[in-house]
Every structure is written in structure tokens, then in C-alpha cells.
């Protein structure tokens, strides 16, 4: 545990974004303040937190104008929000990386004005409703864990959470909580997604917090239903589907050690043997 107090509070902010980016930023700031007032130390926002989900549109170059740099308006705005509300804010945005590169990126804006990251999504989906390979370059940052003082938090953006190699790398770096902002549709196998994250939490004895988009957009209908899975593999708390909600969860980090003693999967790993029969 990163802090003497094993219990922390986090918030997951699912809300339907409008076509007005400034209004969305203001809504995000209000939710961050509400989270802080509830005692939360961390608030996480969804994938493309304050933009309409443009990858639902196939190959439309107009959306590249929505990209921002790491010191752009959205990050700058939440640096001030984090400072004013005294809360860590994990936001996801469309990053203009320079030299024609664009990324799906998460950063954590801290109360002291610093920014942790970037974490750039490593795996890009290409399926109906997700034309990500057109808009995004494959991420060039490794799996990252950030020590926030009260907890060590790893970030797995949307599609990245489906790859156990990625999330295990976070665990091996000491992550106590894996935070995943995503964009899940009503048409997706949402129950299976939840079971999948329960398995991730169970196999690694960590907390997993997934915050989903919500609302009907031009083409896509996002479901909400953000949730937290605990180290025992059970869903600890879940938001409603198809509505705005600020989900507040209290996490007892002592559970990580308790369940690793009970089921020492990490202790019993044999990676030196896996290398002999897993070449790719």
C-alpha cells in the first residue's frame, strides 16, 4: 500500500457528452468538485471524456481538427480543476502527438499542478462503430503505473484491457488499482466485459475500475454501467445503465494482501518456463 490508510475513495464519472465541448468541460469540472466533496481522492472520466465519440464515423478527416496537444485546453483546464478541488483527475482525450501522429491518450492531472503520463492506447480496435485504426496511431508508451501516494494506479485504455499481457504488466509494476476508461455500446457483450474484468481482478488480486460512456450519439448508443471489481473477483459497486451517474467507491487496499495470501497466483507464476514455449 502506498499510504498508511488502507481505505481510499475513488469516483467514476459517466455522463452523456453534448456537442458543446466547453459545456462538457464545465460538466466535468462540476463532477470533479462533487467527487472531492464526497471524499474521493481520484476521479476518472470515460474514453474521449469531453468529446463526442468520433470513431463511430468511418474515415472522416474533419475530426483531426479536434485533436489537442499535451499542453492544450483540455489538460490545462483540468490542471486547474484538480488544483481547485484537490483531487486527482484522470482524463482521456484525442492527442495531437506531432509529426502527423495522433493518439487516444490518458493523463492524470494532480492537485499540485503536475500531469502524469501520457498513457497512449497501445491496441486500436477496428470493428463496427470503432474505426480507430484510421484516427489513432498505435500507442508508443509502455504499460504505466503511477504512485499517487494513497494508491498505485495503472491505466488500461479501453481496448487495452482485453489483452492480459498488458494488464499483467501493470500488476507486476505494483498496481493496486487498474483504471480503464472505455466506450461500450448496448450492442456489445457488456455482461461478458464485466465478467472478463472480474477475472482480471481475481487472477491478480487487484481492484479494477471501469468507467463507460453513456448516451445516444449520432450512430452509437453507449450503455454506461461503470463498475468496480474487487480483488476477490466480485463486482463491488456498479452504476446504472443509460443514465448519468457519479459512482463513488470506497476501496480497502488491505484486501489485496489478504487475497494474495489466500490465493497466491502471483507467487506461483513460473515466467522462466513460459518463455520456452511462448515465443509470440
KATAQUI-V534224 format. One record per residue. N is the residue number from 1. RES is the residue in one small letter. PHI is phi as a letter, one per 30 degrees, with the letter a starting at -180 (none if undefined). Layout:
# KATAQUI-V534224
n = (N N)
res = (RES RES)
phi = (PHI PHI)
This chain:
# KATAQUI-V534224
n = (1 2 3 4 5 6 7 8 9 10 11 12 13 14 15 16 17 18 19 20 21 22 23 24 25 26 27 28 29 30 31 32 33 34 35 36 37 38 39 40 41 42 43 44 45 46 47 48 49 50 51 52 53 54 55 56 57 58 59 60 61 62 63 64 65 66 67 68 69 70 71 72 73 74 75 76 77 78 79 80 81 82 83 84 85 86 87 88 89 90 91 92 93 94 95 96 97 98 99 100 101 102 103 104 105 106 107 108 109 110 111 112 113 114 115 116 117 118 119 120 121 122 123 124 125 126 127 128 129 130 131 132 133 134 135 136 137 138 139 140 141 142 143 144 145 146 147 148 149 150 151 152 153 154 155 156 157 158 159 160 161 162 163 164 165 166 167 168 169 170 171 172 173 174 175 176 177 178 179 180 181 182 183 184 185 186 187 188 189 190 191 192 193 194 195 196 197 198 199 200 201 202 203 204 205 206 207 208 209 210 211 212 213 214 215 216 217 218 219 220 221 222 223 224 225 226 227 228 229 230 231 232 233 234 235 236 237 238 239 240 241 242 243 244 245 246 247 248 249 250 251 252 253 254 255 256 257 258 259 260 261 262 263 264 265 266 267 268 269 270 271 272 273 274 275 276 277 278 279 280)
res = (x x x x x x x x x x x x x x x x x x x x x x x x x x x x x x x x x x x x x x x x x x x x x x x x x x x x x x x x x x x x x x x x x x x x x x x x x x x x x x x x x x x x x x x x x x x x x x x x x x x x x x x x x x x x x x x x x x x x x x x x x x x x x x x x x x x x x x x x x x x x x x x x x x x x x x x x x x x x x x x x x x x x x x x x x x x x x x x x x x x x x x x x x x x x x x x x x x x x x x x x x x x x x x x x x x x x x x x x x x x x x x x x x x x x x x x x x x x x x x x x x x x x x x x x x x x x x x x x x x x x x x x x x x x x x x x x x x x x x x x x)
phi = (none d b d d d c b c b b c c c a d d c d c d d d d d d d d d d d d d d d d d d j d c b b c c d d h e b b d d d d d c d h c d d d d d d d b d d c d d d d d e d d d d d d d c h b d c c b b b d c d d j h i c b b c b c b c d c d d j d b c j d c c e d c c d b a e i b c d d d d c d d e c c d e b b c d c j c a c c c c b d h d d d d c d d d d d d d d d d j e c b c c b d b b c c e d d d d d d e d d e d d d d d d d c h b d b c c c c d b j d c e c c c d c i i e a b c c d d i c d d a b d d c i a d a c c c b c c c d d d d d e d d d d b d e d d c d b d d d e d d b c c b)
